[in-house]
Amino acid sequence: LIDSAAELIHARGINDVGVQEICATAGVQKGSFYHFFKSKDDLAVAALDKHWADSRNQYWRLAFGEDLAPLDRIRRFFQMAYFYFKQAHDAGTGIWGCPFGNAALEMATHNEAISEKVSLVFSDATSFLRQAIEDAARRGDIAVQDPQQSAEALWAYYEGIVLTAKARRDPEVIGRLGSEAIQFLR
C-alpha cells in the first residue's frame, strides 16, 4: 500500500488519488487499507516517510558524501537532481517534482500531519546543506554569517527550480539554474 501510494501520489498528488485506486494498484482489498490506516492522509504521511527514507539513504547520502570538497558536494546534489529529473523526463514519465514540495503546496495549509511531515523533511534536508556550508566556511571557501539561513535559502532555491522545471516540463531548467546555486553562497 505504501509503495503504491508513494508512486501514485508523487505522480498526481494526494487529492487526485483515491483509496480504491491505491488498493487496486497494490493488489489488496479496500478493507485491508482500513486495517492498516485510518485515512488516506495517514497513508500519505507514510508515503512521504518512505520517499524521504529512500531519498535520504540513497540520494542524499551519496550527494553529500565527504569524498568531495564541501562546495562540490552541493554541486553534486544539484547535478544529481538534474540527472534524476532528466532521466524521468526522457523515459516519458514527466517531471513529477519534489514529493515533499508537492505535498506542501497541495496540503500543508489544511492538514497538520502532512505539514509536520514536510517540515521535518525540509529540516533534515536543510541539515545536509548546512553541514556542507559550514564545512566550506571552515575551509575558507566561503564566508557566511548564518549557515542555517544560507542552507534554508539554498533549499528554497532548489524547491523553486524543481517547481519551475515541473511547470515548464523541462529538466534543463534544473541543469542551468542548479549550476548557479553556489553563486548564492559567495
C-alpha positions as CSV (number, residue, x, y, z in Angstrom):
1,L,0.0,0.0,0.0
2,I,2.7,2.4,0.9
3,D,4.8,1.8,-2.2
4,S,1.7,2.2,-4.4
5,A,0.6,5.3,-2.7
6,A,4.0,6.8,-2.8
7,E,4.2,6.4,-6.6
8,L,0.7,7.5,-7.4
9,I,0.7,10.5,-5.0
10,H,4.1,11.6,-6.3
11,A,2.9,11.4,-9.9
12,R,-0.5,13.0,-9.5
13,G,-0.9,14.5,-6.0
14,I,-2.7,13.5,-2.8
15,N,-6.1,14.8,-3.7
16,D,-6.2,13.2,-7.2
17,V,-5.6,9.7,-6.0
18,G,-8.3,7.7,-4.3
19,V,-8.1,4.8,-1.8
20,Q,-9.7,2.4,-4.3
21,E,-7.0,3.2,-6.9
22,I,-4.3,2.8,-4.4
23,C,-5.7,-0.6,-3.3
24,A,-6.1,-1.8,-6.9
25,T,-2.5,-0.8,-7.7
26,A,-1.3,-2.5,-4.6
27,G,-3.4,-5.6,-5.3
28,V,-5.2,-5.5,-2.0
29,Q,-8.8,-5.2,-0.9
30,K,-10.1,-1.9,0.4
31,G,-10.7,-3.5,3.8
32,S,-7.0,-4.2,4.1
33,F,-6.4,-0.5,3.7
34,Y,-8.5,0.4,6.7
35,H,-6.9,-2.3,8.7
36,F,-3.5,-0.5,8.4
37,F,-4.6,3.2,8.0
38,K,-7.3,5.3,9.5
39,S,-7.4,7.6,6.5
40,K,-5.8,8.4,3.1
41,D,-4.0,11.2,4.9
42,D,-2.3,8.7,7.2
43,L,-1.2,6.7,4.2
44,A,0.1,9.9,2.5
45,V,2.2,10.6,5.6
46,A,3.6,7.1,5.4
47,A,4.3,7.5,1.7
48,L,6.2,10.7,2.4
49,D,8.1,8.8,5.1
50,K,9.0,6.2,2.5
51,H,10.1,8.8,0.0
52,W,12.3,10.5,2.5
53,A,13.9,7.3,3.9
54,D,14.7,6.1,0.3
55,S,15.9,9.5,-0.8
56,R,17.9,10.2,2.3
57,N,19.6,6.8,2.3
58,Q,20.4,6.6,-1.4
59,Y,20.4,10.1,-3.0
60,W,21.3,12.5,-0.2
61,R,24.0,10.4,1.5
62,L,25.7,9.9,-1.9
63,A,25.3,13.6,-2.9
64,F,26.7,14.8,0.4
65,G,29.4,12.2,0.9
66,E,32.6,13.6,2.2
67,D,34.6,12.3,-0.8
68,L,34.4,15.8,-2.3
69,A,35.1,19.3,-1.1
70,P,32.0,20.9,0.6
71,L,31.0,23.1,-2.3
72,D,31.5,20.3,-4.7
73,R,29.0,18.3,-2.6
74,I,26.4,21.0,-3.2
75,R,27.2,21.0,-6.9
76,R,26.8,17.2,-7.0
77,F,23.5,17.5,-5.2
78,F,22.1,19.8,-8.0
79,Q,23.7,17.7,-10.7
80,M,22.2,14.5,-9.3
81,A,18.8,16.2,-9.2
82,Y,19.2,17.3,-12.8
83,F,20.1,13.7,-13.9
84,Y,17.2,12.2,-12.0
85,F,14.6,14.5,-13.4
86,K,16.1,14.4,-16.9
87,Q,16.0,10.6,-16.8
88,A,12.4,10.6,-15.8
89,H,11.5,13.2,-18.4
90,D,13.4,11.2,-21.1
91,A,11.6,8.0,-20.1
92,G,8.3,9.7,-20.7
93,T,7.1,9.8,-17.1
94,G,7.5,13.6,-17.0
95,I,8.8,15.7,-14.2
96,W,6.7,15.0,-11.1
97,G,8.6,17.5,-9.0
98,C,9.7,17.0,-5.4
99,P,7.2,14.9,-3.5
100,F,7.6,17.0,-0.3
101,G,7.3,20.3,-2.1
102,N,4.2,19.0,-4.0
103,A,2.7,17.9,-0.7
104,A,3.4,21.2,0.9
105,L,1.8,23.1,-2.0
106,E,-1.2,20.8,-2.0
107,M,-2.0,20.0,1.6
108,A,0.2,21.8,4.2
109,T,-2.1,24.7,4.8
110,H,-5.1,22.5,5.9
111,N,-3.5,19.2,7.0
112,E,-1.5,19.3,10.2
113,A,0.1,15.8,9.9
114,I,1.3,16.5,6.3
115,S,2.5,19.9,7.3
116,E,4.5,18.5,10.1
117,K,6.0,15.7,8.0
118,V,7.0,18.1,5.2
119,S,8.5,20.4,7.8
120,L,10.6,17.6,9.3
121,V,11.8,16.5,5.9
122,F,12.7,20.1,4.9
123,S,14.6,20.5,8.2
124,D,16.5,17.3,7.6
125,A,17.3,18.2,4.0
126,T,18.5,21.6,5.1
127,S,20.8,20.0,7.6
128,F,22.8,18.3,4.8
129,L,23.1,21.7,3.1
130,R,24.0,23.4,6.3
131,Q,26.8,20.9,7.1
132,A,28.3,21.4,3.6
133,I,28.1,25.2,4.1
134,E,29.7,25.1,7.5
135,D,32.5,22.8,6.1
136,A,33.1,25.2,3.2
137,A,33.2,28.2,5.6
138,R,35.8,26.4,7.9
139,R,37.9,25.7,4.8
140,G,37.7,29.4,3.8
141,D,35.9,28.6,0.6
142,I,33.1,31.0,1.5
143,A,32.2,33.4,4.2
144,V,28.7,33.2,5.6
145,Q,27.1,34.9,8.6
146,D,24.4,32.4,9.3
147,P,24.9,28.9,7.8
148,Q,21.4,27.8,8.8
149,Q,19.9,30.8,6.9
150,S,22.1,30.1,3.9
151,A,21.1,26.5,3.9
152,E,17.4,27.4,4.1
153,A,17.8,29.9,1.2
154,L,19.6,27.2,-0.9
155,W,16.8,24.7,-0.1
156,A,14.2,27.2,-1.1
157,Y,16.1,27.8,-4.3
158,Y,16.2,24.1,-5.0
159,E,12.5,23.7,-4.5
160,G,11.9,26.7,-6.7
161,I,13.9,25.4,-9.7
162,V,12.3,22.0,-9.4
163,L,8.8,23.6,-9.4
164,T,9.8,25.7,-12.4
165,A,11.1,22.7,-14.2
166,K,7.9,20.8,-13.5
167,A,5.8,23.8,-14.7
168,R,7.8,24.1,-17.9
169,R,8.2,20.3,-18.3
170,D,11.9,21.0,-18.9
171,P,14.6,19.3,-16.8
172,E,17.2,21.6,-18.4
173,V,15.9,24.3,-16.0
174,I,17.4,22.3,-13.2
175,G,20.7,21.8,-15.1
176,R,21.0,25.5,-15.9
177,L,19.9,27.0,-12.6
178,G,21.4,24.3,-10.4
179,S,24.8,25.1,-11.8
180,E,24.3,28.7,-10.4
181,A,23.5,27.6,-6.9
182,I,26.9,28.1,-5.4
183,Q,26.9,31.7,-6.5
184,F,24.3,32.4,-3.8
185,L,26.9,31.4,-1.2
186,R,29.6,33.6,-2.5
